[in-house]
Amino acid sequence: MIAKTPKPPYYAVIFTSIRTNNTNNYLETAKRMEELAKLQEGYLGIESAREELGITVSYWDSLGAILNWKNNIEHTIAREKGTEIWYESYHVRICKVVREYGFKKESD
């Protein structure tokens, strides 16, 4: 599902990853992180896709909100498990969205 974000500017955190073969408790933790992020002040939405390469983009209203999410203790524990167990590699990019546009086909 495409996130419904406000009019720019806002921020995007792009998390790209390659997982290991160990998926023990991964899906439950990923779901919990999404639920927890939604409760954070400044959270705007999330989009995620996974094949060989996983890409999750979360949207935030400020850099401060992103930092608060990064410092959330439960999120910190999940990140530590990620580097120890679930991820072969990952990369995080933080971007300021200054413009957006899109298209949606109308239903018949």
Jmol script that loads the backbone (N, CA, C; Angstrom):
load data "model"
ATOM      1  N   MET A   1       0.842  -1.178   0.000  1.00  0.00           N
ATOM      2  CA  MET A   1       0.000   0.000   0.000  1.00  0.00           C
ATOM      3  C   MET A   1       0.891   1.246   0.000  1.00  0.00           C
ATOM      4  N   ILE A   2       0.499   2.224  -0.759  1.00  0.00           N
ATOM      5  CA  ILE A   2       1.241   3.482  -0.827  1.00  0.00           C
ATOM      6  C   ILE A   2       0.810   4.367   0.346  1.00  0.00           C
ATOM      7  N   ALA A   3       1.782   4.877   1.080  1.00  0.00           N
ATOM      8  CA  ALA A   3       1.505   5.725   2.241  1.00  0.00           C
ATOM      9  C   ALA A   3       0.866   7.041   1.810  1.00  0.00           C
ATOM     10  N   LYS A   4      -0.068   7.505   2.608  1.00  0.00           N
ATOM     11  CA  LYS A   4      -0.681   8.818   2.373  1.00  0.00           C
ATOM     12  C   LYS A   4       0.096   9.826   3.197  1.00  0.00           C
ATOM     13  N   THR A   5       0.909  10.595   2.536  1.00  0.00           N
ATOM     14  CA  THR A   5       1.770  11.569   3.212  1.00  0.00           C
ATOM     15  C   THR A   5       1.219  12.977   3.005  1.00  0.00           C
ATOM     16  N   PRO A   6       1.607  13.898   3.885  1.00  0.00           N
ATOM     17  CA  PRO A   6       1.143  15.280   3.739  1.00  0.00           C
ATOM     18  C   PRO A   6       1.902  15.984   2.614  1.00  0.00           C
ATOM     19  N   LYS A   7       1.515  17.194   2.363  1.00  0.00           N
ATOM     20  CA  LYS A   7       2.229  18.024   1.395  1.00  0.00           C
ATOM     21  C   LYS A   7       3.659  18.230   1.896  1.00  0.00           C
ATOM     22  N   PRO A   8       4.671  18.096   1.009  1.00  0.00           N
ATOM     23  CA  PRO A   8       6.067  18.305   1.428  1.00  0.00           C
ATOM     24  C   PRO A   8       6.279  19.730   1.935  1.00  0.00           C
ATOM     25  N   PRO A   9       7.303  19.928   2.736  1.00  0.00           N
ATOM     26  CA  PRO A   9       8.410  19.017   3.017  1.00  0.00           C
ATOM     27  C   PRO A   9       8.133  18.100   4.212  1.00  0.00           C
ATOM     28  N   TYR A  10       8.730  16.920   4.135  1.00  0.00           N
ATOM     29  CA  TYR A  10       8.774  15.957   5.221  1.00  0.00           C
ATOM     30  C   TYR A  10       9.997  15.085   4.957  1.00  0.00           C
ATOM     31  N   TYR A  11      10.216  14.084   5.771  1.00  0.00           N
ATOM     32  CA  TYR A  11      11.439  13.286   5.663  1.00  0.00           C
ATOM     33  C   TYR A  11      11.127  11.817   5.403  1.00  0.00           C
ATOM     34  N   ALA A  12      12.033  11.163   4.708  1.00  0.00           N
ATOM     35  CA  ALA A  12      11.924   9.735   4.423  1.00  0.00           C
ATOM     36  C   ALA A  12      13.180   9.039   4.926  1.00  0.00           C
ATOM     37  N   VAL A  13      12.999   7.915   5.603  1.00  0.00           N
ATOM     38  CA  VAL A  13      14.101   7.056   5.999  1.00  0.00           C
ATOM     39  C   VAL A  13      13.998   5.817   5.114  1.00  0.00           C
ATOM     40  N   ILE A  14      15.018   5.608   4.295  1.00  0.00           N
ATOM     41  CA  ILE A  14      15.037   4.477   3.367  1.00  0.00           C
ATOM     42  C   ILE A  14      15.970   3.420   3.933  1.00  0.00           C
ATOM     43  N   PHE A  15      15.408   2.266   4.234  1.00  0.00           N
ATOM     44  CA  PHE A  15      16.163   1.148   4.805  1.00  0.00           C
ATOM     45  C   PHE A  15      16.189   0.022   3.776  1.00  0.00           C
ATOM     46  N   THR A  16      17.364  -0.230   3.219  1.00  0.00           N
ATOM     47  CA  THR A  16      17.525  -1.324   2.262  1.00  0.00           C
ATOM     48  C   THR A  16      18.340  -2.418   2.929  1.00  0.00           C
ATOM     49  N   SER A  17      17.950  -3.668   2.678  1.00  0.00           N
ATOM     50  CA  SER A  17      18.609  -4.762   3.379  1.00  0.00           C
ATOM     51  C   SER A  17      18.656  -6.037   2.557  1.00  0.00           C
ATOM     52  N   ILE A  18      19.642  -6.850   2.899  1.00  0.00           N
ATOM     53  CA  ILE A  18      19.742  -8.219   2.419  1.00  0.00           C
ATOM     54  C   ILE A  18      19.762  -9.086   3.669  1.00  0.00           C
ATOM     55  N   ARG A  19      18.840 -10.039   3.724  1.00  0.00           N
ATOM     56  CA  ARG A  19      18.714 -10.863   4.915  1.00  0.00           C
ATOM     57  C   ARG A  19      19.586 -12.114   4.843  1.00  0.00           C
ATOM     58  N   THR A  20      19.840 -12.646   6.023  1.00  0.00           N
ATOM     59  CA  THR A  20      20.489 -13.951   6.131  1.00  0.00           C
ATOM     60  C   THR A  20      19.400 -15.017   5.951  1.00  0.00           C
ATOM     61  N   ASN A  21      19.769 -16.259   6.043  1.00  0.00           N
ATOM     62  CA  ASN A  21      18.792 -17.347   5.970  1.00  0.00           C
ATOM     63  C   ASN A  21      18.070 -17.560   7.293  1.00  0.00           C
ATOM     64  N   ASN A  22      18.536 -16.934   8.356  1.00  0.00           N
ATOM     65  CA  ASN A  22      17.913 -17.083   9.670  1.00  0.00           C
ATOM     66  C   ASN A  22      16.728 -16.113   9.776  1.00  0.00           C
ATOM     67  N   THR A  23      15.536 -16.638   9.683  1.00  0.00           N
ATOM     68  CA  THR A  23      14.333 -15.793   9.759  1.00  0.00           C
ATOM     69  C   THR A  23      13.597 -15.972  11.082  1.00  0.00           C
ATOM     70  N   ASN A  24      14.233 -16.629  12.043  1.00  0.00           N
ATOM     71  CA  ASN A  24      13.626 -16.899  13.331  1.00  0.00           C
ATOM     72  C   ASN A  24      13.137 -15.615  14.000  1.00  0.00           C
ATOM     73  N   ASN A  25      11.815 -15.477  14.142  1.00  0.00           N
ATOM     74  CA  ASN A  25      11.170 -14.349  14.822  1.00  0.00           C
ATOM     75  C   ASN A  25      11.256 -13.031  14.040  1.00  0.00           C
ATOM     76  N   TYR A  26      11.755 -13.077  12.806  1.00  0.00           N
ATOM     77  CA  TYR A  26      11.920 -11.845  12.019  1.00  0.00           C
ATOM     78  C   TYR A  26      10.579 -11.183  11.702  1.00  0.00           C
ATOM     79  N   LEU A  27       9.638 -11.944  11.152  1.00  0.00           N
ATOM     80  CA  LEU A  27       8.367 -11.358  10.729  1.00  0.00           C
ATOM     81  C   LEU A  27       7.596 -10.763  11.893  1.00  0.00           C
ATOM     82  N   GLU A  28       7.623 -11.436  13.036  1.00  0.00           N
ATOM     83  CA  GLU A  28       6.943 -10.913  14.225  1.00  0.00           C
ATOM     84  C   GLU A  28       7.576  -9.602  14.680  1.00  0.00           C
ATOM     85  N   THR A  29       8.896  -9.544  14.638  1.00  0.00           N
ATOM     86  CA  THR A  29       9.594  -8.328  15.058  1.00  0.00           C
ATOM     87  C   THR A  29       9.344  -7.190  14.072  1.00  0.00           C
ATOM     88  N   ALA A  30       9.363  -7.497  12.772  1.00  0.00           N
ATOM     89  CA  ALA A  30       9.108  -6.463  11.761  1.00  0.00           C
ATOM     90  C   ALA A  30       7.698  -5.891  11.927  1.00  0.00           C
ATOM     91  N   LYS A  31       6.734  -6.765  12.176  1.00  0.00           N
ATOM     92  CA  LYS A  31       5.358  -6.304  12.396  1.00  0.00           C
ATOM     93  C   LYS A  31       5.279  -5.436  13.646  1.00  0.00           C
ATOM     94  N   ARG A  32       5.949  -5.847  14.706  1.00  0.00           N
ATOM     95  CA  ARG A  32       5.949  -5.068  15.949  1.00  0.00           C
ATOM     96  C   ARG A  32       6.587  -3.703  15.734  1.00  0.00           C
ATOM     97  N   MET A  33       7.675  -3.635  14.960  1.00  0.00           N
ATOM     98  CA  MET A  33       8.330  -2.357  14.709  1.00  0.00           C
ATOM     99  C   MET A  33       7.405  -1.427  13.942  1.00  0.00           C
ATOM    100  N   GLU A  34       6.648  -1.969  12.990  1.00  0.00           N
ATOM    101  CA  GLU A  34       5.702  -1.133  12.248  1.00  0.00           C
ATOM    102  C   GLU A  34       4.612  -0.604  13.179  1.00  0.00           C
ATOM    103  N   GLU A  35       4.086  -1.470  14.042  1.00  0.00           N
ATOM    104  CA  GLU A  35       3.064  -1.044  15.009  1.00  0.00           C
ATOM    105  C   GLU A  35       3.617   0.017  15.957  1.00  0.00           C
ATOM    106  N   LEU A  36       4.832  -0.189  16.432  1.00  0.00           N
ATOM    107  CA  LEU A  36       5.460   0.742  17.363  1.00  0.00           C
ATOM    108  C   LEU A  36       5.760   2.087  16.692  1.00  0.00           C
ATOM    109  N   ALA A  37       6.243   2.043  15.455  1.00  0.00           N
ATOM    110  CA  ALA A  37       6.544   3.287  14.735  1.00  0.00           C
ATOM    111  C   ALA A  37       5.297   4.144  14.585  1.00  0.00           C
ATOM    112  N   LYS A  38       4.161   3.505  14.329  1.00  0.00           N
ATOM    113  CA  LYS A  38       2.906   4.244  14.166  1.00  0.00           C
ATOM    114  C   LYS A  38       2.525   5.027  15.415  1.00  0.00           C
ATOM    115  N   LEU A  39       3.025   4.609  16.565  1.00  0.00           N
ATOM    116  CA  LEU A  39       2.722   5.285  17.830  1.00  0.00           C
ATOM    117  C   LEU A  39       3.654   6.460  18.123  1.00  0.00           C
ATOM    118  N   GLN A  40       4.718   6.583  17.335  1.00  0.00           N
ATOM    119  CA  GLN A  40       5.724   7.615  17.590  1.00  0.00           C
ATOM    120  C   GLN A  40       5.245   8.971  17.083  1.00  0.00           C
ATOM    121  N   GLU A  41       5.520   9.998  17.857  1.00  0.00           N
ATOM    122  CA  GLU A  41       5.196  11.361  17.421  1.00  0.00           C
ATOM    123  C   GLU A  41       5.985  11.675  16.157  1.00  0.00           C
ATOM    124  N   GLY A  42       5.305  12.244  15.178  1.00  0.00           N
ATOM    125  CA  GLY A  42       5.961  12.630  13.933  1.00  0.00           C
ATOM    126  C   GLY A  42       5.912  11.577  12.848  1.00  0.00           C
ATOM    127  N   TYR A  43       5.387  10.385  13.141  1.00  0.00           N
ATOM    128  CA  TYR A  43       5.275   9.319  12.149  1.00  0.00           C
ATOM    129  C   TYR A  43       4.209   9.689  11.125  1.00  0.00           C
ATOM    130  N   LEU A  44       4.521   9.461   9.831  1.00  0.00           N
ATOM    131  CA  LEU A  44       3.584   9.801   8.764  1.00  0.00           C
ATOM    132  C   LEU A  44       3.122   8.597   7.949  1.00  0.00           C
ATOM    133  N   GLY A  45       3.920   7.539   7.886  1.00  0.00           N
ATOM    134  CA  GLY A  45       3.533   6.380   7.085  1.00  0.00           C
ATOM    135  C   GLY A  45       4.716   5.489   6.781  1.00  0.00           C
ATOM    136  N   ILE A  46       4.422   4.361   6.114  1.00  0.00           N
ATOM    137  CA  ILE A  46       5.463   3.390   5.783  1.00  0.00           C
ATOM    138  C   ILE A  46       5.087   2.640   4.510  1.00  0.00           C
ATOM    139  N   GLU A  47       6.100   2.264   3.760  1.00  0.00           N
ATOM    140  CA  GLU A  47       5.946   1.418   2.577  1.00  0.00           C
ATOM    141  C   GLU A  47       7.070   0.396   2.613  1.00  0.00           C
ATOM    142  N   SER A  48       6.762  -0.845   2.221  1.00  0.00           N
ATOM    143  CA  SER A  48       7.779  -1.877   2.310  1.00  0.00           C
ATOM    144  C   SER A  48       7.589  -2.913   1.210  1.00  0.00           C
ATOM    145  N   ALA A  49       8.709  -3.432   0.707  1.00  0.00           N
ATOM    146  CA  ALA A  49       8.692  -4.500  -0.294  1.00  0.00           C
ATOM    147  C   ALA A  49       9.915  -5.370  -0.079  1.00  0.00           C
ATOM    148  N   ARG A  50       9.749  -6.665  -0.321  1.00  0.00           N
ATOM    149  CA  ARG A  50      10.880  -7.571  -0.144  1.00  0.00           C
ATOM    150  C   ARG A  50      10.847  -8.644  -1.215  1.00  0.00           C
ATOM    151  N   GLU A  51      11.979  -8.790  -1.855  1.00  0.00           N
ATOM    152  CA  GLU A  51      12.288  -9.923  -2.718  1.00  0.00           C
ATOM    153  C   GLU A  51      13.663 -10.350  -2.245  1.00  0.00           C
ATOM    154  N   GLU A  52      14.637 -10.344  -3.123  1.00  0.00           N
ATOM    155  CA  GLU A  52      16.016 -10.603  -2.685  1.00  0.00           C
ATOM    156  C   GLU A  52      16.531  -9.426  -1.869  1.00  0.00           C
ATOM    157  N   LEU A  53      16.186  -8.226  -2.307  1.00  0.00           N
ATOM    158  CA  LEU A  53      16.539  -6.986  -1.620  1.00  0.00           C
ATOM    159  C   LEU A  53      15.284  -6.444  -0.956  1.00  0.00           C
ATOM    160  N   GLY A  54      15.377  -6.106   0.325  1.00  0.00           N
ATOM    161  CA  GLY A  54      14.245  -5.505   1.019  1.00  0.00           C
ATOM    162  C   GLY A  54      14.394  -4.000   1.055  1.00  0.00           C
ATOM    163  N   ILE A  55      13.286  -3.304   0.850  1.00  0.00           N
ATOM    164  CA  ILE A  55      13.287  -1.847   0.927  1.00  0.00           C
ATOM    165  C   ILE A  55      12.089  -1.420   1.765  1.00  0.00           C
ATOM    166  N   THR A  56      12.364  -0.701   2.840  1.00  0.00           N
ATOM    167  CA  THR A  56      11.307  -0.125   3.669  1.00  0.00           C
ATOM    168  C   THR A  56      11.563   1.372   3.748  1.00  0.00           C
ATOM    169  N   VAL A  57      10.527   2.145   3.454  1.00  0.00           N
ATOM    170  CA  VAL A  57      10.619   3.602   3.543  1.00  0.00           C
ATOM    171  C   VAL A  57       9.611   4.056   4.589  1.00  0.00           C
ATOM    172  N   SER A  58      10.110   4.726   5.617  1.00  0.00           N
ATOM    173  CA  SER A  58       9.205   5.313   6.605  1.00  0.00           C
ATOM    174  C   SER A  58       9.269   6.829   6.456  1.00  0.00           C
ATOM    175  N   TYR A  59       8.137   7.474   6.729  1.00  0.00           N
ATOM    176  CA  TYR A  59       8.017   8.922   6.538  1.00  0.00           C
ATOM    177  C   TYR A  59       7.790   9.594   7.877  1.00  0.00           C
ATOM    178  N   TRP A  60       8.446  10.739   8.051  1.00  0.00           N
ATOM    179  CA  TRP A  60       8.443  11.457   9.334  1.00  0.00           C
ATOM    180  C   TRP A  60       8.320  12.953   9.093  1.00  0.00           C
ATOM    181  N   ASP A  61       7.777  13.647  10.089  1.00  0.00           N
ATOM    182  CA  ASP A  61       7.589  15.088   9.920  1.00  0.00           C
ATOM    183  C   ASP A  61       8.819  15.921  10.253  1.00  0.00           C
ATOM    184  N   SER A  62       9.841  15.303  10.885  1.00  0.00           N
ATOM    185  CA  SER A  62      11.031  16.076  11.252  1.00  0.00           C
ATOM    186  C   SER A  62      12.224  15.155  11.488  1.00  0.00           C
ATOM    187  N   LEU A  63      13.402  15.741  11.469  1.00  0.00           N
ATOM    188  CA  LEU A  63      14.612  14.983  11.805  1.00  0.00           C
ATOM    189  C   LEU A  63      14.591  14.570  13.276  1.00  0.00           C
ATOM    190  N   GLY A  64      14.001  15.400  14.123  1.00  0.00           N
ATOM    191  CA  GLY A  64      13.883  15.071  15.536  1.00  0.00           C
ATOM    192  C   GLY A  64      13.033  13.826  15.756  1.00  0.00           C
ATOM    193  N   ALA A  65      11.954  13.687  14.994  1.00  0.00           N
ATOM    194  CA  ALA A  65      11.100  12.501  15.098  1.00  0.00           C
ATOM    195  C   ALA A  65      11.869  11.250  14.683  1.00  0.00           C
ATOM    196  N   ILE A  66      12.691  11.380  13.653  1.00  0.00           N
ATOM    197  CA  ILE A  66      13.516  10.252  13.202  1.00  0.00           C
ATOM    198  C   ILE A  66      14.504   9.858  14.289  1.00  0.00           C
ATOM    199  N   LEU A  67      15.146  10.827  14.899  1.00  0.00           N
ATOM    200  CA  LEU A  67      16.103  10.545  15.973  1.00  0.00           C
ATOM    201  C   LEU A  67      15.411   9.886  17.170  1.00  0.00           C
ATOM    202  N   ASN A  68      14.224  10.367  17.518  1.00  0.00           N
ATOM    203  CA  ASN A  68      13.477   9.758  18.613  1.00  0.00           C
ATOM    204  C   ASN A  68      13.137   8.301  18.299  1.00  0.00           C
ATOM    205  N   TRP A  69      12.766   8.023  17.053  1.00  0.00           N
ATOM    206  CA  TRP A  69      12.485   6.645  16.654  1.00  0.00           C
ATOM    207  C   TRP A  69      13.761   5.797  16.733  1.00  0.00           C
ATOM    208  N   LYS A  70      14.857   6.328  16.265  1.00  0.00           N
ATOM    209  CA  LYS A  70      16.119   5.590  16.325  1.00  0.00           C
ATOM    210  C   LYS A  70      16.478   5.253  17.768  1.00  0.00           C
ATOM    211  N   ASN A  71      16.212   6.165  18.689  1.00  0.00           N
ATOM    212  CA  ASN A  71      16.577   5.975  20.085  1.00  0.00           C
ATOM    213  C   ASN A  71      15.537   5.210  20.903  1.00  0.00           C
ATOM    214  N   ASN A  72      14.408   4.854  20.298  1.00  0.00           N
ATOM    215  CA  ASN A  72      13.407   4.060  21.002  1.00  0.00           C
ATOM    216  C   ASN A  72      14.043   2.744  21.429  1.00  0.00           C
ATOM    217  N   ILE A  73      13.902   2.370  22.694  1.00  0.00           N
ATOM    218  CA  ILE A  73      14.616   1.218  23.239  1.00  0.00           C
ATOM    219  C   ILE A  73      14.226  -0.094  22.553  1.00  0.00           C
ATOM    220  N   GLU A  74      12.950  -0.283  22.286  1.00  0.00           N
ATOM    221  CA  GLU A  74      12.521  -1.522  21.624  1.00  0.00           C
ATOM    222  C   GLU A  74      13.056  -1.586  20.191  1.00  0.00           C
ATOM    223  N   HIS A  75      13.074  -0.445  19.518  1.00  0.00           N
ATOM    224  CA  HIS A  75      13.638  -0.372  18.168  1.00  0.00           C
ATOM    225  C   HIS A  75      15.147  -0.633  18.206  1.00  0.00           C
ATOM    226  N   THR A  76      15.820  -0.116  19.212  1.00  0.00           N
ATOM    227  CA  THR A  76      17.264  -0.335  19.364  1.00  0.00           C
ATOM    228  C   THR A  76      17.563  -1.824  19.540  1.00  0.00           C
ATOM    229  N   ILE A  77      16.776  -2.513  20.353  1.00  0.00           N
ATOM    230  CA  ILE A  77      16.968  -3.948  20.554  1.00  0.00           C
ATOM    231  C   ILE A  77      16.743  -4.704  19.240  1.00  0.00           C
ATOM    232  N   ALA A  78      15.715  -4.320  18.491  1.00  0.00           N
ATOM    233  CA  ALA A  78      15.441  -4.966  17.200  1.00  0.00           C
ATOM    234  C   ALA A  78      16.591  -4.729  16.221  1.00  0.00           C
ATOM    235  N   ARG A  79      17.147  -3.520  16.210  1.00  0.00           N
ATOM    236  CA  ARG A  79      18.288  -3.240  15.317  1.00  0.00           C
ATOM    237  C   ARG A  79      19.482  -4.106  15.691  1.00  0.00           C
ATOM    238  N   GLU A  80      19.722  -4.266  16.980  1.00  0.00           N
ATOM    239  CA  GLU A  80      20.842  -5.110  17.424  1.00  0.00           C
ATOM    240  C   GLU A  80      20.643  -6.557  16.989  1.00  0.00           C
ATOM    241  N   LYS A  81      19.418  -7.078  17.120  1.00  0.00           N
ATOM    242  CA  LYS A  81      19.125  -8.428  16.640  1.00  0.00           C
ATOM    243  C   LYS A  81      19.327  -8.510  15.130  1.00  0.00           C
ATOM    244  N   GLY A  82      18.960  -7.441  14.441  1.00  0.00           N
ATOM    245  CA  GLY A  82      19.131  -7.412  12.989  1.00  0.00           C
ATOM    246  C   GLY A  82      20.576  -7.612  12.573  1.00  0.00           C
ATOM    247  N   THR A  83      21.487  -6.887  13.220  1.00  0.00           N
ATOM    248  CA  THR A  83      22.901  -7.011  12.847  1.00  0.00           C
ATOM    249  C   THR A  83      23.490  -8.339  13.300  1.00  0.00           C
ATOM    250  N   GLU A  84      22.950  -8.906  14.386  1.00  0.00           N
ATOM    251  CA  GLU A  84      23.463 -10.186  14.889  1.00  0.00           C
ATOM    252  C   GLU A  84      22.882 -11.388  14.157  1.00  0.00           C
ATOM    253  N   ILE A  85      21.603 -11.302  13.753  1.00  0.00           N
ATOM    254  CA  ILE A  85      20.896 -12.486  13.277  1.00  0.00           C
ATOM    255  C   ILE A  85      20.356 -12.360  11.852  1.00  0.00           C
ATOM    256  N   TRP A  86      19.574 -11.322  11.577  1.00  0.00           N
ATOM    257  CA  TRP A  86      18.731 -11.299  10.387  1.00  0.00           C
ATOM    258  C   TRP A  86      19.341 -10.693   9.138  1.00  0.00           C
ATOM    259  N   TYR A  87      20.292  -9.784   9.277  1.00  0.00           N
ATOM    260  CA  TYR A  87      20.782  -9.074   8.094  1.00  0.00           C
ATOM    261  C   TYR A  87      22.210  -9.440   7.737  1.00  0.00           C
ATOM    262  N   GLU A  88      22.388  -9.715   6.457  1.00  0.00           N
ATOM    263  CA  GLU A  88      23.734  -9.876   5.912  1.00  0.00           C
ATOM    264  C   GLU A  88      24.340  -8.491   5.727  1.00  0.00           C
ATOM    265  N   SER A  89      23.497  -7.565   5.291  1.00  0.00           N
ATOM    266  CA  SER A  89      23.915  -6.168   5.160  1.00  0.00           C
ATOM    267  C   SER A  89      22.674  -5.287   5.104  1.00  0.00           C
ATOM    268  N   TYR A  90      22.867  -4.008   5.458  1.00  0.00           N
ATOM    269  CA  TYR A  90      21.786  -3.033   5.304  1.00  0.00           C
ATOM    270  C   TYR A  90      22.389  -1.643   5.152  1.00  0.00           C
ATOM    271  N   HIS A  91      21.563  -0.748   4.666  1.00  0.00           N
ATOM    272  CA  HIS A  91      21.977   0.636   4.480  1.00  0.00           C
ATOM    273  C   HIS A  91      20.778   1.530   4.798  1.00  0.00           C
ATOM    274  N   VAL A  92      21.029   2.630   5.511  1.00  0.00           N
ATOM    275  CA  VAL A  92      19.980   3.580   5.864  1.00  0.00           C
ATOM    276  C   VAL A  92      20.306   4.920   5.205  1.00  0.00           C
ATOM    277  N   ARG A  93      19.288   5.493   4.575  1.00  0.00           N
ATOM    278  CA  ARG A  93      19.425   6.816   3.968  1.00  0.00           C
ATOM    279  C   ARG A  93      18.293   7.691   4.503  1.00  0.00           C
ATOM    280  N   ILE A  94      18.620   8.914   4.872  1.00  0.00           N
ATOM    281  CA  ILE A  94      17.617   9.852   5.366  1.00  0.00           C
ATOM    282  C   ILE A  94      17.553  11.012   4.382  1.00  0.00           C
ATOM    283  N   CYS A  95      16.356  11.262   3.884  1.00  0.00           N
ATOM    284  CA  CYS A  95      16.173  12.253   2.822  1.00  0.00           C
ATOM    285  C   CYS A  95      15.068  13.235   3.190  1.00  0.00           C
ATOM    286  N   LYS A  96      15.195  14.443   2.692  1.00  0.00           N
ATOM    287  CA  LYS A  96      14.127  15.422   2.821  1.00  0.00           C
ATOM    288  C   LYS A  96      13.318  15.396   1.528  1.00  0.00           C
ATOM    289  N   VAL A  97      12.039  15.137   1.650  1.00  0.00           N
ATOM    290  CA  VAL A  97      11.151  15.133   0.487  1.00  0.00           C
ATOM    291  C   VAL A  97      10.718  16.576   0.247  1.00  0.00           C
ATOM    292  N   VAL A  98      11.050  17.096  -0.918  1.00  0.00           N
ATOM    293  CA  VAL A  98      10.715  18.483  -1.232  1.00  0.00           C
ATOM    294  C   VAL A  98       9.628  18.590  -2.297  1.00  0.00           C
ATOM    295  N   ARG A  99       9.384  17.470  -2.978  1.00  0.00           N
ATOM    296  CA  ARG A  99       8.365  17.469  -4.026  1.00  0.00           C
ATOM    297  C   ARG A  99       7.861  16.049  -4.193  1.00  0.00           C
ATOM    298  N   GLU A 100       6.584  15.918  -4.501  1.00  0.00           N
ATOM    299  CA  GLU A 100       6.022  14.604  -4.794  1.00  0.00           C
ATOM    300  C   GLU A 100       4.895  14.752  -5.804  1.00  0.00           C
ATOM    301  N   TYR A 101       4.648  13.696  -6.531  1.00  0.00           N
ATOM    302  CA  TYR A 101       3.498  13.645  -7.427  1.00  0.00           C
ATOM    303  C   TYR A 101       3.164  12.187  -7.670  1.00  0.00           C
ATOM    304  N   GLY A 102       2.005  11.900  -8.192  1.00  0.00           N
ATOM    305  CA  GLY A 102       1.606  10.523  -8.399  1.00  0.00           C
ATOM    306  C   GLY A 102       0.443  10.396  -9.342  1.00  0.00           C
ATOM    307  N   PHE A 103      -0.033   9.188  -9.453  1.00  0.00           N
ATOM    308  CA  PHE A 103      -1.151   8.837 -10.344  1.00  0.00           C
ATOM    309  C   PHE A 103      -1.935   7.710  -9.700  1.00  0.00           C
ATOM    310  N   LYS A 104      -3.242   7.767  -9.827  1.00  0.00           N
ATOM    311  CA  LYS A 104      -4.102   6.671  -9.378  1.00  0.00           C
ATOM    312  C   LYS A 104      -5.214   6.503 -10.384  1.00  0.00           C
ATOM    313  N   LYS A 105      -5.312   5.308 -10.938  1.00  0.00           N
ATOM    314  CA  LYS A 105      -6.361   5.005 -11.900  1.00  0.00           C
ATOM    315  C   LYS A 105      -7.704   4.995 -11.179  1.00  0.00           C
ATOM    316  N   GLU A 106      -8.684   5.611 -11.779  1.00  0.00           N
ATOM    317  CA  GLU A 106     -10.029   5.642 -11.205  1.00  0.00           C
ATOM    318  C   GLU A 106     -10.711   4.305 -11.425  1.00  0.00           C
ATOM    319  N   SER A 107     -11.478   3.862 -10.445  1.00  0.00           N
ATOM    320  CA  SER A 107     -12.231   2.598 -10.564  1.00  0.00           C
ATOM    321  C   SER A 107     -13.343   2.759 -11.570  1.00  0.00           C
ATOM    322  N   ASP A 108     -13.635   1.672 -12.280  1.00  0.00           N
ATOM    323  CA  ASP A 108     -14.731   1.701 -13.270  1.00  0.00           C
ATOM    324  C   ASP A 108     -16.065   1.545 -12.614  1.00  0.00           C
TER     325      ASP A 108
END
end "model"
wireframe off; spacefill off
backbone 0.3
color backbone group
